[in-house]
Amino acid sequence: MSSSLGTMFRITSFGESHGPCVGVVVEGCPAGLKIDMGEVQRDLARRSALSQPGATPRREPDEVRFLSGVYEGRATGAPLCMIIENTNIESGAYAEFVRKPRPGHADYPARVKYGGFNDPLGGGRFSGRITAGFVLAGAVARLVLRRAGIEVDAHTVAIGGVEAPPCDAQLIRERARLNALSCCDGPSAVRMVEAIEAARERGDSVGGVVECVARGLPPGIGEPVCAGIESEVARAVFAIPAVKGIEFGAGFALSRLCGSEANDPFAVSDGRIVTTKNDSGGVLGGMTTGMPLVLRVAFKPTPSIAMAQRTVDLDANEEVELAIRGRHDTCIVPRAVVVVESMVAIVLCDLALQSGFIPRVMRCQ
């Protein structure tokens, strides 16, 4: 099982949904970085289910514990180990899924691949619960990037067929914090909540889209051809459960344009090379252009739904009907916003260290 990501800023995720804890080990964090515990905890709070429409009723405090790598509030250069204890576990509802795999979940392929020895409780290693570890690593990466003037922000742009209008990159952080859905447009957020509640009432679920923007990147970050920005970010983002698609800049819409329309013309602004538009999403040849990195991530609807579904009883080798019990999200998109930010920040931190843009030791702060 592969649980590591990155080269110089390298993370290793561990834990299962109903195990003692989930967490992450971060290698390569620059020594001397001041670790803002409050900021790490705030990012965890953004991922939690508290007060978010459509979120699971599973409630846990999610308090981070640093086990290594910090001395007197600063990173030592040794591996950082961070954990969150799982304190609110109800495993009884999952016993049935060992022999009756849930449609849309990893139950069946995991049973085949690991010979039935995988932990099935709460989805085990394949649960969205593991993203708490990603958020921990992302919070540290964000602290590193901020020292270099790089900011990463994400927001909800679609849920249940409701699409929000575009938002200026400079305003995403401010506007996305105004509502529980992390949507920059208030009226759209209201309609999204209505779509979530309608799905909940009929025992169904909805998916959506998260947009992420990174500002302050210099030109040339990325290691082409096999470790360019797009390929590394996509690899990290697809580690998030329920992700089914990603596009950069104008994405698939570029396929419908002519080159004269799709190309981003270069220009000079205040002595700096810029492009007059950013349909490339701030990436050319796998390297940053100096323009904002823009990407959108598509999340499928939560597969655990109250409506009856068809599956197979693997022991009896016959088709059966399955009604899923337990605590599940009607829509995971609002909780996924900070997870997308985190994965993008982790990759950018790694690639910026590889390029030499960020030093290995941070002496002043």
C-alpha positions in Angstrom: 0.0 0.0 0.0 1.4 3.4 -1.0 1.0 6.1 1.6 3.8 8.6 0.8 4.0 11.6 -1.4 6.8 14.0 -2.3 10.6 14.2 -2.7 12.2 16.8 -0.5 9.0 17.8 1.4 7.7 14.2 1.8 4.6 13.1 3.7 3.6 9.7 4.9 0.0 9.2 5.9 -1.1 6.6 8.4 -4.1 5.4 10.4 -7.7 4.1 9.7 -11.1 5.5 10.2 -11.9 3.5 13.4 -8.3 2.9 14.5 -6.7 4.6 17.5 -5.6 7.6 15.5 -4.9 9.1 12.1 -1.8 11.1 11.4 1.1 12.0 9.2 4.9 12.1 9.2 6.4 15.1 7.4 10.1 14.9 6.3 12.0 17.8 4.9 10.3 20.6 6.7 12.9 23.5 6.8 14.6 23.7 10.1 13.8 26.9 12.1 10.3 27.2 10.8 8.1 28.6 13.5 5.2 26.2 14.0 2.0 28.1 14.6 -0.1 25.5 16.5 -3.2 27.7 16.4 -3.1 27.8 12.6 -2.7 24.1 12.3 -5.7 23.7 14.6 -7.8 26.2 12.6 -7.3 24.3 9.4 -8.4 21.1 11.2 -11.5 22.9 12.4 -12.3 23.8 8.8 -12.3 20.1 7.8 -14.5 19.1 10.7 -18.2 18.4 10.4 -19.3 21.0 12.9 -21.9 23.4 11.6 -21.4 22.4 7.9 -24.6 21.6 5.9 -24.7 18.0 4.7 -21.9 16.8 7.0 -21.8 13.6 8.9 -23.2 13.6 12.5 -19.9 12.0 13.6 -18.4 14.7 15.9 -14.8 14.6 17.2 -12.6 17.3 18.8 -9.7 16.6 16.3 -6.9 18.0 18.5 -3.5 17.7 17.0 -0.6 16.2 19.0 3.0 16.7 17.8 5.1 13.7 18.7 8.4 14.7 17.2 10.2 17.3 15.1 9.5 20.5 17.1 11.7 22.1 19.8 10.8 25.4 21.5 8.1 26.0 18.9 10.3 25.6 15.8 10.9 22.7 13.4 14.1 20.9 14.1 14.8 19.5 10.7 13.9 16.0 12.0 10.7 14.3 10.8 7.5 15.9 12.2 5.0 13.4 13.4 1.4 14.6 14.1 -1.6 12.6 15.2 -5.3 13.0 15.9 -7.0 10.5 18.1 -10.3 8.8 16.9 -12.6 9.3 19.8 -16.1 8.8 18.4 -16.4 5.4 16.8 -19.5 3.3 16.0 -18.3 0.2 14.2 -21.4 -2.0 14.4 -22.9 -0.8 11.2 -19.9 -1.9 9.1 -19.8 -5.6 9.8 -22.4 -6.3 7.0 -20.2 -4.6 4.4 -17.5 -7.2 4.7 -19.6 -9.6 2.7 -22.0 -7.1 1.0 -19.8 -4.4 -0.5 -21.3 -0.9 -0.7 -21.8 0.5 -4.2 -19.4 3.3 -4.9 -17.0 2.4 -2.1 -13.6 0.5 -2.1 -15.0 -2.4 -0.1 -14.9 -5.0 -2.9 -11.6 -4.2 -4.7 -9.9 -3.8 -1.2 -11.1 -7.2 -0.1 -9.8 -8.8 -3.3 -6.4 -7.0 -3.2 -5.6 -7.6 0.4 -7.2 -11.0 0.8 -9.8 -9.9 3.2 -7.3 -8.7 5.8 -7.9 -5.0 5.3 -9.7 -3.0 8.1 -13.3 -2.6 6.9 -14.6 -0.4 9.8 -15.7 3.0 8.7 -14.0 2.3 5.4 -10.7 1.7 7.1 -7.7 3.1 5.1 -10.1 4.2 2.3 -12.1 6.6 4.5 -12.3 10.3 4.1 -11.1 10.3 7.8 -7.5 10.0 6.6 -7.7 13.4 5.0 -7.2 14.9 8.5 -3.6 13.9 8.2 -3.3 15.6 4.9 -4.6 18.8 6.5 -2.0 18.6 9.2 0.8 18.3 6.6 -0.8 21.0 4.5 -0.9 23.4 7.4 2.8 23.0 7.9 3.4 23.4 4.1 1.3 26.6 4.1 3.5 28.0 6.9 6.6 27.3 4.7 5.0 28.8 1.6 3.9 31.9 3.4 7.5 32.7 4.2 8.1 32.8 0.5 5.1 35.0 -0.2 2.9 32.2 -1.6 -0.7 31.8 -0.6 -3.1 28.9 -1.4 -6.9 29.4 -1.2 -9.8 27.3 -2.3 -13.6 27.7 -2.5 -16.7 25.8 -3.4 -17.8 26.6 -7.0 -20.6 24.0 -7.5 -22.8 21.7 -5.5 -25.7 19.6 -6.7 -25.9 21.3 -10.1 -25.8 24.8 -8.5 -22.8 26.8 -9.9 -21.4 30.0 -8.4 -20.2 32.9 -10.5 -16.4 33.4 -10.9 -14.6 35.1 -8.0 -11.5 37.3 -8.2 -8.5 35.4 -6.8 -7.7 38.3 -4.5 -11.1 38.0 -2.8 -11.4 34.2 -2.4 -10.1 33.9 1.2 -12.2 36.8 2.5 -15.5 35.8 0.7 -15.2 32.1 1.2 -15.1 32.4 5.0 -18.5 34.2 5.0 -20.6 31.0 4.9 -20.3 27.3 6.0 -20.1 26.1 2.4 -16.9 28.1 1.7 -18.7 29.6 -1.4 -17.7 33.1 -2.4 -21.2 34.0 -3.6 -23.9 34.2 -0.9 -27.0 33.6 -3.1 -25.4 30.6 -4.7 -24.5 29.2 -1.2 -28.2 29.4 -0.2 -29.2 27.4 -3.3 -26.5 24.9 -2.6 -27.8 24.4 0.9 -31.2 23.8 -0.5 -29.8 21.2 -2.9 -28.1 19.4 0.0 -31.1 19.4 2.1 -33.3 18.1 -0.7 -30.9 15.2 -1.3 -30.8 14.4 2.4 -34.6 14.3 2.6 -34.9 11.7 -0.1 -32.0 9.7 1.3 -29.6 10.6 -1.5 -26.4 12.7 -1.8 -24.8 15.3 -4.0 -21.3 16.1 -5.3 -19.6 19.3 -6.5 -16.5 21.2 -7.5 -13.8 23.0 -5.6 -11.6 25.6 -7.2 -8.1 26.3 -5.8 -5.8 29.3 -6.6 -2.2 29.7 -5.6 -0.8 33.2 -5.8 2.8 34.5 -5.4 4.5 31.7 -7.3 7.6 32.7 -9.3 8.1 31.4 -12.8 9.9 28.0 -13.3 8.6 26.0 -10.3 8.1 22.4 -11.4 10.3 19.5 -12.6 9.4 18.6 -16.2 8.8 16.3 -17.8 7.6 13.7 -15.4 7.2 15.8 -12.3 5.7 19.0 -13.6 3.2 21.1 -11.6 0.1 19.5 -13.2 1.2 15.9 -12.9 2.3 16.3 -9.2 -0.7 18.2 -8.1 -3.0 15.8 -9.9 -1.3 12.8 -8.2 -1.7 14.5 -4.8 -5.3 15.6 -5.3 -6.4 12.1 -6.5 -5.2 10.8 -3.1 -8.3 12.5 -1.7 -11.2 10.0 -1.5 -14.1 10.8 -3.9 -12.1 12.9 -6.3 -13.0 12.0 -9.9 -11.6 14.8 -12.0 -9.2 17.8 -12.2 -8.6 20.5 -14.7 -6.1 23.4 -14.9 -7.0 26.9 -16.1 -9.7 26.7 -18.8 -9.3 22.9 -18.8 -11.4 20.9 -21.1 -12.9 24.1 -22.6 -9.5 24.7 -24.3 -10.2 21.8 -26.6 -13.1 23.7 -28.2 -10.9 26.8 -29.0 -8.5 27.7 -31.7 -4.9 28.5 -30.8 -5.5 32.2 -31.4 -8.1 32.1 -28.6 -6.5 29.6 -26.3 -3.0 31.1 -26.0 -2.3 33.6 -23.2 -0.4 36.6 -24.7 2.6 37.9 -22.8 2.9 41.5 -21.7 4.9 43.7 -19.4 3.2 45.1 -16.2 5.3 47.3 -13.8 8.4 45.7 -15.2 7.2 42.2 -14.7 6.4 39.6 -17.4 2.7 38.6 -17.2 0.0 37.2 -19.4 -3.1 39.2 -20.4 -5.3 36.3 -19.5 -4.7 33.0 -17.7 -6.5 30.2 -19.6 -3.4 28.0 -19.0 -4.0 28.2 -15.3 -0.5 29.5 -14.6 1.3 26.5 -16.0 3.2 25.9 -19.3 5.4 22.9 -19.9 4.8 21.7 -16.4 6.3 24.9 -14.9 4.7 27.9 -13.3 4.5 31.0 -15.4 4.3 33.5 -12.5 0.6 33.9 -13.0 -1.8 32.4 -10.4 -2.0 28.6 -10.5 -5.7 27.8 -11.0 -7.3 24.3 -10.8 -10.7 22.8 -10.2 -11.4 19.5 -8.6 -14.6 17.4 -9.1 -16.0 15.3 -6.2 -18.5 12.6 -6.8 -21.6 12.3 -4.6 -21.1 10.5 -1.3 -21.7 6.8 -2.1 -23.1 6.0 1.4 -26.8 6.8 1.0 -30.0 5.8 2.8 -31.7 4.7 -0.4 -31.8 0.9 -1.1 -29.1 -0.1 -3.6 -28.2 -3.3 -5.4 -25.1 -5.2 -4.5 -23.8 -8.8 -4.1 -23.5 -11.1 -1.1 -20.0 -12.3 -1.7 -20.4 -15.4 0.6 -23.6 -16.5 -1.1 -22.6 -15.3 -4.6 -26.0 -13.8 -5.2 -27.5 -10.4 -5.8 -29.1 -8.6 -2.8 -30.4 -5.3 -1.7 -28.4 -3.1 0.7 -29.7 -0.3 3.0 -26.7 1.5 4.4 -26.8 2.5 8.0 -24.3 4.6 9.9 -23.2 8.3 9.9 -22.5 9.7 6.5 -22.1 13.1 4.7 -24.9 14.1 2.3 -22.2 16.3 0.7 -18.5 16.3 1.4 -17.6 19.3 -0.8 -17.5 22.0 2.0 -15.2 19.8 4.1 -13.0 19.0 1.2 -12.1 22.7 0.4 -9.3 22.8 3.0 -8.2 19.3 2.0 -7.7 20.5 -1.6 -5.8 23.5 -0.3 -3.6 21.2 1.8 -2.6 18.9 -1.0 -1.8 21.7 -3.4 0.3 23.4 -0.7 2.2 20.1 0.0 3.1 19.8 -3.7 4.1 23.4 -4.1 6.3 23.3 -1.0 8.0 20.2 -2.3 8.6 21.6 -5.8 9.7 25.0 -4.4 12.3 23.3 -2.2 13.5 21.2 -5.2 14.0 24.4 -7.3 15.9 26.1 -4.5 13.3 28.8 -4.2 12.7 27.9 -0.5 15.8 27.3 1.7 16.3 24.2 3.8 16.9 26.4 7.0 14.9 29.4 8.0 17.0 31.5 10.4 14.9 34.6 10.8 11.2 34.9 11.3 
